[in-house]
Amino acid sequence: MQILKIKETCLYVQDLQNALNFYHNLLGLPVIHYLPQKHLFLRAGDSVLLLFNPEDSKNKQSPPAHLAVETSILPLKF
């Protein structure tokens, strides 16, 4: 199996407005969805960057910090 690319990355950030300023305004990543005090989702090419407010997520079923990748399955040799 070969990892082809990162598809999704999930991070928790203390300040979503600051993250918006950095990732969108400075780096130019397009915003997919922004809900102040809750989350910010950005497009990075074919990938998605998911940013969550840890305080908002404390009492909820929220995904752990994670990473999703696209892979190729190499032919199996027996």
PyMOL commands that set and color helices and strands:
alter all, ss='L'
color gray80, all
select helices_A, chain A and resi 16-26+54-57
alter helices_A, ss='H'
color red, helices_A
select strands_A, chain A and resi 2-12+31-35+39-44+47-52+66-72
alter strands_A, ss='S'
color yellow, strands_A
deselect
rebuild
show_as cartoon
